[in-house]
Amino acid sequence: MFKKILKSYDYSLIIAIFLLSAFGLVMVYSASMASAVQRYGVASDYFYQRQKIFLIGAAVIFVLTALFPYKAMKSNRILAPMVLLSLVGLFALFVFGHLAGGAQSWFKIGALSLQPSEFVKLCVIIYLAAVYAKKQAYVNEFNKGVLPPLAYLVLVSALIAIQPDFGTAMIIVLIAGTILLSSGMNFKNFTKLILMGLILVLPFMLLLKGEIFSAKRVDRFAVMNDPFATEKTSGFHLANSYIAIGSGGVNGLGLGRGVQKLGYLPEAHTDFIMAVIAEELGVWGVGFVIILLAYIVLRGIRIALKCTDPFGSLLAIGISSMIGIQTFINLGGVSGLIPLTGVPLPFVSYGGSSLIQLAIATGILTNVSMFVNYEEKYKPKKEQIEKSANQSGSVFQMRT
């Protein structure tokens, strides 16, 4: 039995996650060497050593999560404490949170920082997947099947937006929308939800008008057309990102030989790590990252399509969409396709909270995949044996 379970694991998915995380560790070291010394006055391998510890911890958590049966997560014994803890964590930020980058989004304990909103993304995925899987029989009854679970989504999104962290709040809403579309809900009810969402968001936007339409946020839209016109001020980030991408060309300047990370490109090891990859490893490095991320997302969608359990299917869709949406927003910001939002590149950017959360999420996805593969490989054989046994029993009864 144990050997059959081990054979059922999706090792191509595990290898893709491992390769991307290991590659990210190397690039964090390359991208952070200069800023560690210049900006923070620490050893050049400071961020590399921290990321290595995060990665080891994430690997352990990934293995444990991949071994934990995902179906147990929809029980109220796990679901209720998870929802409660996520809300307590978000409310606690307004009292004990650390202000950084204009947002009170972190708990800071000594040298360690924790961003609760990263884990809230996963809580929303698990909660909505569990609730809408249970409501499959009446998922299109608007007042009974659709609306009640969304109270949690609205509350956590509002709490995160107030920090203010509009980027994460937007990601959570987009992930939730993907799960809702995949739950079997009809288009009419989904349209109703969008209209209701707009009605709820308008007063909220008026309340936070100063934050949403601040000069800094408006400038993020303005610089997209021509960042070099304001390269000394609001266009500084994007202009240097363009220079890094353009300097790399096809083959890149070579690992560790990038110039823009030497004080020109802010947050080179976090938000703009793809610009460093483009400069140092060229099209090949960028292609390697995008192909692996695309494989993980598409593999997750395939798992969701093959899974016969609604909860497992919605979990896989939610996790895949989270990785895909974050990748698009990060790459879109670095390339000037969309405004910058400060979203890390999954598995590659520096950050413990993001890496641990992704380890839990992909561990769950791996476990769903294991159940799907196990049922495909061994359930038909089991059913065939049972069918043969039943037929033999019927013949025996007829003879007697």
C-alpha positions in Angstrom: 0.0 0.0 0.0 2.8 2.5 1.0 4.7 1.6 -2.2 1.7 2.3 -4.3 1.2 5.7 -2.6 4.9 6.6 -3.2 4.5 5.6 -6.9 1.5 7.8 -7.2 3.3 11.1 -6.4 3.7 13.6 -9.2 7.5 13.7 -9.3 7.6 16.0 -12.4 5.7 18.6 -10.4 8.0 18.1 -7.4 11.1 18.4 -9.6 9.8 21.6 -11.2 9.2 23.2 -7.8 12.7 22.1 -6.5 14.5 23.4 -9.6 12.7 26.8 -9.5 13.4 27.2 -5.7 17.1 26.2 -6.1 17.5 28.6 -9.0 15.8 31.3 -7.0 18.3 30.8 -4.2 21.2 31.3 -6.6 19.7 34.5 -8.0 18.9 35.9 -4.6 22.6 35.6 -3.8 23.6 37.3 -7.1 21.0 40.0 -6.8 21.5 40.9 -3.2 25.2 41.0 -2.7 25.7 44.7 -3.4 22.5 45.9 -1.6 23.4 43.9 1.5 26.7 45.8 1.8 25.7 49.2 0.5 22.2 49.6 2.0 22.2 47.4 5.1 25.9 47.2 6.0 25.8 43.4 6.4 27.8 40.6 4.8 27.3 40.1 1.0 25.7 36.7 1.6 23.3 37.9 4.3 20.1 37.5 2.2 21.4 34.3 0.7 22.0 32.7 4.1 18.6 33.7 5.3 16.9 32.5 2.1 18.7 29.2 2.4 17.3 28.7 6.0 13.8 29.7 4.7 14.2 27.2 1.8 15.3 24.3 4.1 12.3 25.0 6.4 10.0 25.2 3.3 11.3 21.9 2.1 10.4 20.2 5.4 7.0 21.8 5.4 6.4 20.8 1.8 7.1 17.1 2.5 4.9 17.1 5.6 2.0 18.9 3.7 2.4 16.5 0.7 2.0 13.6 3.0 -1.0 15.0 4.9 -4.3 13.9 3.3 -5.9 17.0 1.8 -9.4 15.7 2.4 -9.0 16.3 6.2 -8.7 20.0 5.6 -12.4 20.4 4.9 -13.4 19.2 8.4 -14.6 21.9 10.7 -11.9 21.0 13.2 -9.3 22.3 10.8 -11.3 24.9 8.9 -12.8 26.8 11.8 -9.5 27.4 13.7 -7.8 28.3 10.4 -10.4 31.0 9.6 -10.4 32.4 13.1 -6.6 32.5 13.3 -6.4 34.4 9.9 -8.9 37.0 11.1 -7.1 37.4 14.5 -3.8 37.8 12.7 -5.1 40.6 10.4 -6.8 42.5 13.2 -3.6 42.2 15.4 -1.6 43.9 12.7 -3.4 47.2 13.5 -2.0 47.0 17.1 1.3 45.1 16.8 2.1 45.5 13.1 5.3 46.9 11.8 5.1 49.8 9.3 7.3 49.3 6.2 6.9 50.7 2.7 3.9 52.7 3.8 1.9 49.6 4.8 1.3 48.0 8.2 1.5 44.5 6.9 4.2 42.8 9.0 4.8 41.3 12.4 8.5 42.0 13.2 10.2 39.9 16.0 13.9 40.8 16.1 15.4 40.0 12.7 12.3 37.9 11.7 9.3 39.3 9.8 6.0 37.6 9.1 3.4 38.8 6.6 0.0 37.3 7.6 -1.7 38.3 4.3 0.5 35.7 2.5 -1.1 32.9 4.5 -4.5 34.4 4.3 -4.4 33.8 0.5 -4.1 30.1 1.2 -6.8 30.3 4.0 -9.2 31.8 1.5 -8.5 29.1 -1.1 -9.0 26.2 1.4 -12.2 27.8 2.9 -13.9 28.6 -0.4 -12.9 25.2 -1.9 -14.3 23.4 1.1 -17.6 25.4 1.3 -18.4 25.4 -2.4 -17.6 21.7 -2.6 -20.2 21.0 0.1 -22.7 23.3 -1.6 -22.5 21.5 -5.0 -26.1 20.4 -4.8 -27.4 24.0 -4.5 -24.4 26.1 -5.8 -26.7 28.1 -8.0 -29.1 29.2 -5.3 -27.9 32.7 -4.9 -29.0 33.5 -1.3 -28.3 30.0 0.1 -25.4 28.7 -2.0 -23.5 31.7 -3.3 -23.5 34.6 -0.8 -22.9 33.2 2.7 -19.2 32.1 2.2 -18.3 35.4 0.7 -18.6 37.3 4.0 -15.2 35.9 5.0 -13.7 37.0 1.6 -15.1 40.5 1.9 -13.8 40.9 5.5 -10.2 39.7 4.9 -10.0 41.7 1.6 -11.1 44.9 3.4 -8.7 44.3 6.3 -5.8 43.9 3.9 -6.8 46.9 1.8 -6.9 49.1 4.9 -3.2 48.3 5.8 -3.0 49.5 2.9 -2.0 46.6 0.7 -4.2 46.9 -2.4 -2.1 44.5 -4.4 -2.6 41.5 -2.1 -6.3 42.4 -1.6 -6.7 42.4 -5.4 -4.9 39.0 -5.8 -7.2 37.4 -3.2 -10.3 38.7 -5.0 -9.0 37.4 -8.3 -8.2 34.0 -6.8 -11.7 33.8 -5.2 -13.2 34.7 -8.6 -11.4 31.8 -10.2 -12.7 29.4 -7.6 -16.2 30.7 -8.0 -16.1 30.4 -11.8 -14.9 26.8 -11.4 -17.4 25.8 -8.7 -20.2 25.2 -11.2 -21.9 28.6 -10.5 -23.8 29.9 -13.5 -22.9 33.1 -15.3 -26.0 34.9 -14.1 -25.1 34.5 -10.5 -21.5 35.4 -11.2 -22.6 38.6 -12.9 -24.7 39.5 -9.9 -21.7 39.0 -7.7 -19.6 41.4 -9.8 -22.3 44.1 -9.6 -22.7 43.6 -5.9 -18.9 43.8 -5.5 -18.8 47.1 -7.4 -21.5 48.5 -5.2 -19.5 47.5 -2.1 -16.2 48.7 -3.4 -17.4 52.3 -4.4 -18.0 53.5 -0.9 -14.8 51.8 0.3 -12.9 53.7 -2.5 -14.4 57.0 -1.4 -13.4 56.2 2.2 -9.8 55.5 1.2 -9.7 58.0 -1.6 -6.5 59.6 -0.3 -4.7 56.3 -0.3 -6.0 54.9 -3.5 -5.5 58.1 -5.6 -2.4 59.3 -3.8 0.2 61.0 -6.0 2.5 58.0 -5.6 -0.1 55.5 -6.9 -1.2 57.8 -9.8 2.5 58.1 -10.8 2.7 54.3 -11.2 0.2 54.6 -14.1 1.8 57.7 -15.6 5.3 56.2 -15.8 4.2 53.2 -17.8 4.2 55.2 -21.1 7.6 56.7 -20.7 9.5 55.9 -17.5 12.7 57.6 -18.8 10.8 61.0 -18.8 10.9 60.8 -15.0 13.8 58.4 -14.5 15.2 60.4 -11.6 11.9 60.3 -9.7 8.7 58.2 -10.2 10.1 56.4 -13.2 13.3 55.3 -11.5 12.3 51.7 -10.8 10.9 50.9 -14.2 13.6 52.8 -16.2 16.3 50.8 -14.5 14.3 47.6 -15.0 14.2 48.3 -18.7 18.0 49.0 -18.8 18.6 45.7 -17.0 16.4 43.7 -19.4 17.8 45.4 -22.5 21.4 45.0 -21.4 21.0 41.2 -21.1 20.0 40.5 -24.6 19.8 36.8 -25.6 22.8 35.3 -23.7 23.1 37.8 -20.8 26.2 39.4 -19.2 26.9 36.3 -17.1 25.9 35.2 -13.7 27.0 37.7 -11.1 28.1 40.3 -13.7 24.9 42.4 -13.7 25.3 46.2 -13.3 21.9 47.5 -12.4 21.8 45.6 -9.1 24.8 47.7 -7.9 22.6 50.4 -6.4 20.6 51.3 -9.6 17.8 48.8 -9.4 15.9 49.0 -6.1 14.6 45.8 -4.5 16.7 43.8 -6.9 16.4 40.6 -4.8 12.6 40.8 -4.3 10.3 42.6 -6.7 12.8 43.1 -9.6 14.6 39.8 -9.4 13.4 38.9 -13.0 15.2 42.1 -14.3 18.4 40.8 -12.8 17.9 37.4 -14.3 17.3 39.0 -17.7 20.5 41.1 -17.4 22.7 38.3 -16.3 21.3 35.2 -18.0 19.4 36.8 -20.9 16.5 35.2 -22.7 17.6 31.7 -21.6 17.3 32.5 -17.9 14.0 34.3 -18.3 12.7 31.4 -20.4 13.8 28.8 -17.8 11.8 30.6 -15.1 8.7 31.2 -17.2 8.6 27.6 -18.5 8.9 26.1 -15.0 6.2 28.5 -13.6 3.9 27.8 -16.5 4.4 24.0 -16.1 3.5 24.2 -12.4 0.3 26.3 -13.2 -0.7 24.1 -16.1 0.0 20.9 -14.1 -2.2 22.2 -11.4 -5.0 22.9 -13.8 -4.6 19.4 -15.2 -4.8 17.9 -11.7 -8.0 19.9 -11.1 -9.6 18.6 -14.3 -8.8 15.0 -13.5 -9.8 15.1 -9.9 -13.2 13.6 -9.2 -13.5 15.2 -5.8 -14.9 18.7 -5.9 -12.9 19.9 -2.9 -9.6 18.6 -4.4 -10.5 20.1 -7.8 -11.2 23.5 -6.4 -8.1 23.4 -4.2 -5.9 22.7 -7.3 -7.6 25.5 -9.2 -7.2 28.0 -6.4 -3.5 27.2 -5.8 -2.7 27.2 -9.6 -4.5 30.5 -10.1 -2.7 32.1 -7.1 0.7 31.2 -8.6 -0.3 32.2 -12.1 -1.8 35.6 -11.0 1.2 36.5 -8.9 3.5 35.6 -11.7 1.6 37.7 -14.2 1.5 40.7 -11.8 5.2 40.5 -11.0 6.3 40.1 -14.6 3.8 42.7 -15.8 5.2 45.3 -13.3 8.8 44.5 -14.2 8.1 44.9 -17.9 5.8 47.9 -17.6 2.8 46.1 -18.8 0.9 46.9 -15.6 1.6 49.3 -12.7 4.1 48.2 -10.1 2.4 46.6 -7.0 5.3 45.0 -5.1 4.3 41.4 -5.6 7.2 38.9 -5.4 7.9 36.3 -8.1 6.8 32.9 -6.8 9.6 30.6 -5.6 12.3 33.0 -6.9 12.1 36.3 -5.0 13.6 36.7 -1.6 11.1 36.3 1.3 10.4 33.8 4.0 6.6 34.3 4.3 6.1 33.9 0.6 8.3 30.8 0.3 6.7 29.0 3.3 3.2 29.8 2.1 4.1 28.4 -1.4 5.6 25.3 0.2 2.3 24.6 2.0 0.2 25.4 -1.1 2.3 23.2 -3.5 2.5 20.5 -0.9 -1.3 20.4 -0.8 -1.4 20.4 -4.7 1.1 17.5 -4.7 -1.1 15.6 -2.3 -4.2 16.2 -4.5 -2.2 14.9 -7.4 -1.2 11.8 -5.5 -4.8 10.9 -4.8 -5.7 11.5 -8.5 -2.9 9.3 -9.7 -3.6 6.6 -7.1 -7.2 6.4 -8.1 -6.3 6.3 -11.8 -3.7 3.5 -11.4 -5.2 1.3 -8.7 -8.9 2.0 -8.3 -9.9 0.5 -11.7 -8.0 -2.7 -10.8 -9.7 -2.8 -7.4 -13.1 -2.3 -8.9 -12.5 -5.0 -11.5 -11.5 -7.5 -8.8 -14.6 -6.6 -6.8 -16.8 -6.9 -9.9 -15.3 -10.4 -10.6 -15.8 -11.5 -7.0 -19.4 -10.3 -7.2 -20.0 -12.2 -10.4 -18.4 -15.3 -9.0 -20.6 -15.1 -5.9 -23.7 -14.7 -8.1 -22.8 -17.8 -10.2 -22.2 -19.8 -7.0 -25.6 -18.7 -5.6 -27.3 -19.7 -8.9 -25.7 -23.1 -8.8 -26.8 -23.7 -5.2 
